[in-house]
Amino acid sequence: MTASHTRRNVLAGVAATAGLISTPAVLRAQATVIRWGELLAATHPQVQMADRIAKEVKEKTSGRIDIQLFPGGQLGSGKDMIESVSAGALQLTTDGAGALGAFLPQLSLIEAPYLWRDAAHMAKVSGTALFGKMNDELVAKRGMRMLNVTYYGKRHLTTGNRPVRVPADMAGFKLRVPPVDVFQAMAGAWGARATPIAFPELYLALSQGAVDGQENPLPTIQSGKFFEVQKFLVLTEHIITPRMVIANDAFWRGLPTADRTLLETAMSAGQGWQDKELLSQEATLVATLKAGGMTVIEPDLALWRKPVLDTVPARFETRWGKGNFEALSAL
């Protein structure tokens, strides 16, 4: 059976599940199957978080609520899964704010380069009126709701055979970025050639030299085994990525209040574990990757920050709202 056939079969099951969830409450009381699609590998803490949530919910409901995980892009690209959540064919997925920006453009602000200082600073966004307004608009316009803001990590560059120390070294460099225009603008500010490639295809693209390098947080570099096909790790810290747990709003509102509360409690606990785990991994992974053969470069961050901040916020100000980048930066 081909991968496309497998994906169609899985999505057919997802659609069938959507029909089950819309049935009367007496049937839902017997069993509720929730499908959660993930782009990342099963070894990544983000997927492990979802697995912990699924186990806790299943245990506390004696199996009445069954969260089924599909990691590693089994259900398609990140955009595919967000579209499925919007349409109601999939109940949950997790993705970054930049990716969600394809569905609500102003959301790309909270994954802007050089916006957040650290994980604690980024975590403040969920309590702001601006974030609440964006969530309400996502519900109204796309039928999706952001349930949690999780920490994904500080993003850094990796390169194959070409050491990079200053932005001038990026001239003509084919840098894989997600299919997000803010990321592409950041790469362009450095002089690089932004090359969008779907995450599940990234390892192969790096190994074949289709791109010169990529950018991701350390735990993703480790779980994706990019160290096998990249020689240099450049600690640019250019973006701190928030990833959101995204739910189909009609599904979410259709759950009994007690079940929503149970899920919220499990998600909060899972997020707490995941955020701590990622921070812990980040504290040790530079040494691990260096011991594994990567050459670590610690650049002057001011040189990388300046061309981006000089151009990117102004370019997207109309989309993000005047003064919002500065307001979040000052939180």
C-alpha positions as a LaTeX table, in Angstrom:
\begin{tabular}{lrrr}
\hline
Residue & $x$ (\AA) & $y$ (\AA) & $z$ (\AA) \\
\hline
Met1 & 0.00 & 0.00 & 0.00 \\
Thr2 & 1.37 & 3.43 & $-0.91$ \\
Ala3 & 1.85 & 6.29 & 1.54 \\
Ser4 & $-0.93$ & 8.25 & $-0.19$ \\
His5 & $-3.33$ & 5.33 & 0.16 \\
Thr6 & $-2.41$ & 4.97 & 3.82 \\
Arg7 & $-3.00$ & 8.66 & 4.40 \\
Arg8 & $-6.38$ & 8.54 & 2.65 \\
Asn9 & $-7.42$ & 5.55 & 4.75 \\
Val10 & $-6.41$ & 7.27 & 7.97 \\
Leu11 & $-8.21$ & 10.48 & 7.00 \\
Ala12 & $-11.30$ & 8.46 & 6.13 \\
Gly13 & $-11.19$ & 7.14 & 9.67 \\
Val14 & $-10.81$ & 10.68 & 10.96 \\
Ala15 & $-13.89$ & 11.78 & 9.04 \\
Ala16 & $-15.82$ & 8.82 & 10.41 \\
Thr17 & $-14.78$ & 9.80 & 13.91 \\
Ala18 & $-16.03$ & 13.33 & 13.32 \\
Gly19 & $-19.42$ & 11.81 & 12.60 \\
Leu20 & $-19.27$ & 9.80 & 15.84 \\
Ile21 & $-18.53$ & 12.93 & 17.86 \\
Ser22 & $-21.61$ & 14.66 & 16.44 \\
Thr23 & $-23.94$ & 11.89 & 17.64 \\
Pro24 & $-26.16$ & 12.30 & 20.73 \\
Ala25 & $-24.62$ & 12.61 & 24.18 \\
Val26 & $-25.82$ & 9.14 & 25.22 \\
Leu27 & $-23.54$ & 7.59 & 22.58 \\
Arg28 & $-20.65$ & 9.92 & 23.43 \\
Ala29 & $-20.94$ & 8.74 & 27.02 \\
Gln30 & $-20.05$ & 5.26 & 25.83 \\
Ala31 & $-16.90$ & 6.26 & 23.95 \\
Thr32 & $-15.34$ & 9.40 & 22.55 \\
Val33 & $-12.45$ & 8.96 & 20.13 \\
Ile34 & $-10.29$ & 12.06 & 19.65 \\
Arg35 & $-7.67$ & 12.08 & 16.91 \\
Trp36 & $-4.58$ & 14.21 & 17.38 \\
Gly37 & $-2.26$ & 14.74 & 14.41 \\
Glu38 & 1.39 & 15.70 & 14.93 \\
Leu39 & 4.07 & 16.74 & 12.47 \\
Leu40 & 6.97 & 15.87 & 14.78 \\
Ala41 & 8.61 & 12.52 & 15.42 \\
Ala42 & 7.31 & 10.34 & 18.24 \\
Thr43 & 10.58 & 10.92 & 20.12 \\
His44 & 10.04 & 14.70 & 20.37 \\
Pro45 & 8.79 & 16.03 & 23.75 \\
Gln46 & 5.84 & 17.71 & 22.00 \\
Val47 & 4.51 & 14.31 & 20.92 \\
Gln48 & 5.45 & 12.79 & 24.27 \\
Met49 & 3.37 & 15.55 & 25.88 \\
Ala50 & 0.37 & 14.53 & 23.77 \\
Asp51 & 0.95 & 10.90 & 24.72 \\
Arg52 & 1.02 & 11.78 & 28.42 \\
Ile53 & $-2.23$ & 13.73 & 28.02 \\
Ala54 & $-3.84$ & 10.79 & 26.21 \\
Lys55 & $-2.82$ & 8.32 & 28.92 \\
Glu56 & $-4.01$ & 10.54 & 31.76 \\
Val57 & $-7.38$ & 11.17 & 30.11 \\
Lys58 & $-7.88$ & 7.50 & 29.26 \\
Glu59 & $-7.05$ & 6.47 & 32.83 \\
Lys60 & $-9.29$ & 9.06 & 34.46 \\
Thr61 & $-12.24$ & 8.14 & 32.22 \\
Ser62 & $-11.64$ & 4.38 & 32.35 \\
Gly63 & $-11.14$ & 4.42 & 28.59 \\
Arg64 & $-14.30$ & 6.39 & 27.78 \\
Ile65 & $-12.22$ & 9.13 & 26.12 \\
Asp66 & $-9.60$ & 7.70 & 23.79 \\
Ile67 & $-7.08$ & 10.16 & 22.32 \\
Gln68 & $-5.36$ & 8.54 & 19.33 \\
Leu69 & $-2.04$ & 10.07 & 18.25 \\
Phe70 & $-0.70$ & 10.23 & 14.70 \\
Pro71 & 2.89 & 11.56 & 14.88 \\
Gly72 & 5.50 & 12.05 & 12.17 \\
Gly73 & 3.22 & 13.69 & 9.61 \\
Gln74 & 1.09 & 10.56 & 9.07 \\
Leu75 & $-1.90$ & 12.78 & 8.33 \\
Gly76 & $-0.05$ & 15.09 & 5.97 \\
Ser77 & 1.75 & 18.41 & 6.28 \\
Gly78 & 1.18 & 20.85 & 9.10 \\
Lys79 & $-1.08$ & 22.86 & 6.81 \\
Asp80 & $-3.03$ & 19.71 & 5.89 \\
Met81 & $-3.69$ & 18.95 & 9.55 \\
Ile82 & $-4.69$ & 22.52 & 10.42 \\
Glu83 & $-7.12$ & 22.48 & 7.48 \\
Ser84 & $-8.52$ & 19.17 & 8.74 \\
Val85 & $-9.05$ & 20.66 & 12.20 \\
Ser86 & $-10.74$ & 23.70 & 10.65 \\
Ala87 & $-13.04$ & 21.43 & 8.62 \\
Gly88 & $-13.84$ & 19.20 & 11.60 \\
Ala89 & $-12.28$ & 16.05 & 10.11 \\
Leu90 & $-9.56$ & 16.12 & 12.79 \\
Gln91 & $-10.09$ & 17.16 & 16.40 \\
Leu92 & $-6.61$ & 18.26 & 17.54 \\
Thr93 & $-3.21$ & 19.18 & 16.19 \\
Thr94 & $-0.22$ & 21.22 & 17.36 \\
Asp95 & 1.61 & 23.81 & 15.29 \\
Gly96 & 3.45 & 27.10 & 15.45 \\
Ala97 & 1.99 & 30.57 & 15.33 \\
Gly98 & 3.68 & 31.24 & 12.00 \\
Ala99 & 1.94 & 28.26 & 10.40 \\
Leu100 & $-1.38$ & 29.35 & 11.88 \\
Gly101 & $-0.76$ & 32.71 & 10.26 \\
Ala102 & $-1.83$ & 31.15 & 6.95 \\
Phe103 & $-5.31$ & 30.89 & 8.49 \\
Leu104 & $-5.32$ & 34.08 & 10.58 \\
Pro105 & $-2.50$ & 36.32 & 9.30 \\
Gln106 & $-2.01$ & 38.44 & 12.43 \\
Leu107 & $-1.09$ & 35.33 & 14.46 \\
Ser108 & 2.33 & 35.23 & 12.79 \\
Leu109 & 3.28 & 38.12 & 15.10 \\
Ile110 & 3.81 & 35.87 & 18.10 \\
Glu111 & 6.44 & 33.84 & 16.24 \\
Ala112 & 8.24 & 36.94 & 15.01 \\
Pro113 & 12.07 & 36.86 & 15.01 \\
Tyr114 & 13.80 & 38.47 & 17.97 \\
Leu115 & 10.50 & 39.22 & 19.72 \\
Trp116 & 10.81 & 37.11 & 22.88 \\
Arg117 & 13.69 & 37.15 & 25.35 \\
Asp118 & 13.13 & 33.69 & 26.81 \\
Ala119 & 10.47 & 31.05 & 27.54 \\
Ala120 & 9.03 & 32.97 & 30.50 \\
His121 & 8.66 & 36.11 & 28.40 \\
Met122 & 6.92 & 34.18 & 25.62 \\
Ala123 & 4.53 & 32.55 & 28.10 \\
Lys124 & 3.09 & 35.97 & 28.99 \\
Val125 & 1.41 & 36.23 & 25.59 \\
Ser126 & $-1.44$ & 33.86 & 26.50 \\
Gly127 & $-2.68$ & 36.29 & 29.15 \\
Thr128 & $-2.81$ & 39.35 & 26.92 \\
Ala129 & $-5.94$ & 40.93 & 25.49 \\
Leu130 & $-4.30$ & 40.82 & 22.06 \\
Phe131 & $-3.94$ & 37.03 & 22.19 \\
Gly132 & $-7.51$ & 36.65 & 23.43 \\
Lys133 & $-8.76$ & 38.76 & 20.53 \\
Met134 & $-6.79$ & 36.69 & 18.01 \\
Asn135 & $-8.18$ & 33.47 & 19.49 \\
Asp136 & $-11.74$ & 34.82 & 19.20 \\
Glu137 & $-11.10$ & 35.74 & 15.55 \\
Leu138 & $-9.63$ & 32.30 & 14.84 \\
Val139 & $-12.83$ & 30.74 & 16.22 \\
Ala140 & $-15.10$ & 33.09 & 14.27 \\
Lys141 & $-13.28$ & 32.93 & 10.94 \\
Arg142 & $-11.79$ & 29.43 & 10.89 \\
Gly143 & $-13.69$ & 27.36 & 13.44 \\
Met144 & $-10.55$ & 26.61 & 15.45 \\
Arg145 & $-9.55$ & 27.41 & 19.02 \\
Met146 & $-6.05$ & 27.63 & 20.57 \\
Leu147 & $-6.16$ & 25.70 & 23.85 \\
Asn148 & $-2.55$ & 26.03 & 25.02 \\
Val149 & 0.61 & 27.96 & 24.21 \\
Thr150 & 3.57 & 25.62 & 24.60 \\
Tyr151 & 7.29 & 26.30 & 24.46 \\
Tyr152 & 9.04 & 24.81 & 21.42 \\
Gly153 & 12.50 & 26.23 & 21.96 \\
Lys154 & 15.05 & 28.74 & 20.69 \\
Arg155 & 15.75 & 28.31 & 17.01 \\
His156 & 19.31 & 28.10 & 15.68 \\
Leu157 & 20.95 & 27.59 & 12.29 \\
Thr158 & 22.71 & 24.45 & 11.11 \\
Thr159 & 24.81 & 24.19 & 7.97 \\
Gly160 & 26.31 & 21.37 & 5.95 \\
Asn161 & 29.85 & 22.08 & 4.78 \\
Arg162 & 29.82 & 25.86 & 5.04 \\
Pro163 & 30.68 & 27.62 & 8.32 \\
Val164 & 28.57 & 30.71 & 8.95 \\
Arg165 & 29.58 & 33.36 & 11.50 \\
Val166 & 28.04 & 36.65 & 10.32 \\
Pro167 & 25.04 & 37.44 & 8.11 \\
Ala168 & 27.37 & 38.32 & 5.23 \\
Asp169 & 28.31 & 34.62 & 5.13 \\
Met170 & 24.68 & 33.84 & 4.19 \\
Ala171 & 24.87 & 35.41 & 0.73 \\
Gly172 & 23.45 & 32.86 & $-1.70$ \\
Phe173 & 22.94 & 30.33 & 1.13 \\
Lys174 & 19.92 & 28.07 & 0.52 \\
Leu175 & 18.24 & 28.08 & 3.91 \\
Arg176 & 15.32 & 25.76 & 4.49 \\
Val177 & 12.54 & 27.56 & 6.33 \\
Pro178 & 8.93 & 26.56 & 7.01 \\
Pro179 & 6.42 & 27.77 & 4.39 \\
Val180 & 5.85 & 30.97 & 6.40 \\
Asp181 & 6.46 & 34.40 & 4.86 \\
Val182 & 7.83 & 35.92 & 8.09 \\
Phe183 & 10.54 & 33.24 & 8.18 \\
Gln184 & 11.30 & 33.90 & 4.54 \\
Ala185 & 11.61 & 37.64 & 5.21 \\
Met186 & 14.02 & 36.93 & 8.07 \\
Ala187 & 16.20 & 34.76 & 5.82 \\
Gly188 & 16.15 & 37.46 & 3.17 \\
Ala189 & 17.25 & 40.08 & 5.70 \\
Trp190 & 20.39 & 37.98 & 6.24 \\
Gly191 & 20.96 & 37.70 & 2.48 \\
Ala192 & 20.02 & 34.01 & 2.35 \\
Arg193 & 17.86 & 32.30 & $-0.27$ \\
Ala194 & 14.77 & 31.18 & 1.67 \\
Thr195 & 13.75 & 27.69 & 0.56 \\
Pro196 & 10.44 & 26.39 & 2.01 \\
Ile197 & 10.41 & 22.59 & 2.44 \\
Ala198 & 7.89 & 20.49 & 4.38 \\
Phe199 & 9.33 & 19.23 & 7.63 \\
Pro200 & 8.97 & 15.48 & 6.87 \\
Glu201 & 11.07 & 16.03 & 3.71 \\
Leu202 & 13.80 & 18.05 & 5.43 \\
Tyr203 & 16.25 & 15.29 & 6.37 \\
Leu204 & 16.34 & 14.00 & 2.79 \\
Ala205 & 16.73 & 17.52 & 1.39 \\
Leu206 & 19.70 & 18.13 & 3.69 \\
Ser207 & 21.30 & 14.78 & 2.92 \\
Gln208 & 21.02 & 15.36 & $-0.83$ \\
Gly209 & 22.24 & 18.96 & $-0.69$ \\
Ala210 & 18.97 & 20.43 & $-1.98$ \\
Val211 & 19.47 & 23.08 & 0.70 \\
Asp212 & 22.61 & 24.24 & 2.49 \\
Gly213 & 21.13 & 24.33 & 5.95 \\
Gln214 & 18.07 & 24.70 & 8.13 \\
Glu215 & 16.93 & 26.31 & 11.38 \\
Asn216 & 15.16 & 24.72 & 14.33 \\
Pro217 & 15.36 & 24.39 & 18.12 \\
Leu218 & 17.99 & 22.03 & 19.54 \\
Pro219 & 15.51 & 19.28 & 20.58 \\
Thr220 & 14.13 & 19.21 & 17.03 \\
Ile221 & 17.64 & 19.05 & 15.57 \\
Gln222 & 18.29 & 16.11 & 17.88 \\
Ser223 & 15.00 & 14.23 & 17.38 \\
Gly224 & 15.13 & 14.82 & 13.62 \\
Lys225 & 18.73 & 13.53 & 13.50 \\
Phe226 & 19.80 & 16.54 & 11.45 \\
Phe227 & 23.23 & 16.28 & 13.10 \\
Glu228 & 23.83 & 13.30 & 10.83 \\
Val229 & 23.70 & 15.50 & 7.72 \\
Gln230 & 24.81 & 18.90 & 9.11 \\
Lys231 & 28.30 & 19.78 & 10.29 \\
Phe232 & 27.93 & 23.24 & 11.86 \\
Leu233 & 25.60 & 24.47 & 14.61 \\
Val234 & 25.31 & 28.27 & 14.71 \\
Leu235 & 23.68 & 29.53 & 17.93 \\
Thr236 & 21.70 & 32.45 & 16.50 \\
Glu237 & 18.69 & 32.22 & 18.88 \\
His238 & 16.70 & 34.03 & 16.19 \\
Ile239 & 13.17 & 32.92 & 17.11 \\
Ile240 & 11.54 & 31.53 & 20.23 \\
Thr241 & 8.67 & 29.49 & 18.86 \\
Pro242 & 5.32 & 29.05 & 20.61 \\
Arg243 & 3.38 & 26.00 & 19.45 \\
Met244 & $-0.34$ & 25.88 & 20.07 \\
Val245 & $-2.62$ & 22.97 & 20.79 \\
Ile246 & $-5.41$ & 23.67 & 18.29 \\
Ala247 & $-8.91$ & 22.21 & 18.53 \\
Asn248 & $-11.89$ & 22.19 & 16.22 \\
Asp249 & $-14.18$ & 24.60 & 18.05 \\
Ala250 & $-17.47$ & 22.81 & 17.31 \\
Phe251 & $-15.99$ & 19.57 & 18.64 \\
Trp252 & $-14.62$ & 21.34 & 21.70 \\
Arg253 & $-17.90$ & 23.11 & 22.53 \\
Gly254 & $-19.78$ & 19.87 & 21.94 \\
Leu255 & $-18.00$ & 18.10 & 24.77 \\
Pro256 & $-19.67$ & 17.94 & 28.17 \\
Thr257 & $-18.31$ & 20.59 & 30.53 \\
Ala258 & $-16.79$ & 17.96 & 32.82 \\
Asp259 & $-14.90$ & 16.41 & 29.90 \\
Arg260 & $-13.58$ & 19.79 & 28.77 \\
Thr261 & $-12.39$ & 20.50 & 32.29 \\
Leu262 & $-10.69$ & 17.11 & 32.48 \\
Leu263 & $-8.95$ & 17.68 & 29.15 \\
Glu264 & $-7.87$ & 21.21 & 30.13 \\
Thr265 & $-6.36$ & 19.89 & 33.37 \\
Ala266 & $-4.47$ & 17.12 & 31.56 \\
Met267 & $-3.26$ & 19.54 & 28.89 \\
Ser268 & $-2.02$ & 22.00 & 31.49 \\
Ala269 & $-0.07$ & 19.25 & 33.26 \\
Gly270 & 1.29 & 17.94 & 29.97 \\
Gln271 & 2.36 & 21.40 & 28.88 \\
Gly272 & 4.15 & 21.96 & 32.19 \\
Trp273 & 6.07 & 18.71 & 31.76 \\
Gln274 & 6.93 & 19.39 & 28.13 \\
Asp275 & 8.13 & 22.96 & 28.69 \\
Lys276 & 10.43 & 21.84 & 31.50 \\
Glu277 & 11.68 & 18.90 & 29.43 \\
Leu278 & 12.53 & 21.09 & 26.45 \\
Leu279 & 14.35 & 23.62 & 28.63 \\
Ser280 & 16.26 & 20.78 & 30.26 \\
Gln281 & 17.23 & 19.34 & 26.89 \\
Glu282 & 18.31 & 22.75 & 25.60 \\
Ala283 & 20.65 & 23.07 & 28.58 \\
Thr284 & 22.60 & 19.94 & 27.58 \\
Leu285 & 22.13 & 19.48 & 23.83 \\
Val286 & 24.85 & 21.88 & 22.66 \\
Ala287 & 27.39 & 19.69 & 24.44 \\
Thr288 & 25.71 & 16.54 & 23.15 \\
Leu289 & 25.72 & 17.71 & 19.54 \\
Lys290 & 29.30 & 18.91 & 19.86 \\
Ala291 & 30.37 & 15.55 & 21.27 \\
Gly292 & 28.57 & 13.91 & 18.34 \\
Gly293 & 30.75 & 15.72 & 15.84 \\
Met294 & 29.10 & 19.07 & 15.14 \\
Thr295 & 31.21 & 22.23 & 15.20 \\
Val296 & 29.51 & 24.81 & 17.41 \\
Ile297 & 29.73 & 28.50 & 16.44 \\
Glu298 & 28.71 & 31.19 & 18.94 \\
Pro299 & 28.15 & 34.33 & 16.84 \\
Asp300 & 27.73 & 37.96 & 17.84 \\
Leu301 & 23.92 & 37.99 & 18.17 \\
Ala302 & 23.70 & 41.75 & 17.66 \\
Leu303 & 24.98 & 41.30 & 14.10 \\
Trp304 & 22.20 & 38.81 & 13.35 \\
Arg305 & 19.47 & 40.74 & 15.13 \\
Lys306 & 20.02 & 44.14 & 13.51 \\
Pro307 & 19.20 & 43.42 & 9.82 \\
Val308 & 16.09 & 41.52 & 10.88 \\
Leu309 & 14.74 & 44.14 & 13.29 \\
Asp310 & 15.57 & 46.89 & 10.79 \\
Thr311 & 13.26 & 45.38 & 8.16 \\
Val312 & 10.86 & 42.63 & 9.29 \\
Pro313 & 8.62 & 44.39 & 11.88 \\
Ala314 & 8.08 & 47.35 & 9.54 \\
Arg315 & 7.29 & 45.04 & 6.63 \\
Phe316 & 4.52 & 43.25 & 8.57 \\
Glu317 & 3.22 & 46.15 & 10.66 \\
Thr318 & $-0.01$ & 46.46 & 8.67 \\
Arg319 & $-0.76$ & 42.79 & 9.27 \\
Trp320 & 0.30 & 42.70 & 12.92 \\
Gly321 & $-1.16$ & 46.04 & 13.94 \\
Lys322 & 0.74 & 49.24 & 14.61 \\
Gly323 & 2.77 & 49.05 & 17.80 \\
Asn324 & 1.87 & 45.43 & 18.65 \\
Phe325 & 5.38 & 44.06 & 18.05 \\
Glu326 & 6.79 & 46.69 & 20.39 \\
Ala327 & 4.04 & 46.10 & 22.98 \\
Leu328 & 4.68 & 42.37 & 23.18 \\
Ser329 & 8.43 & 42.89 & 23.21 \\
Ala330 & 8.01 & 45.16 & 26.24 \\
Leu331 & 5.86 & 42.73 & 28.27 \\
\hline
\end{tabular}
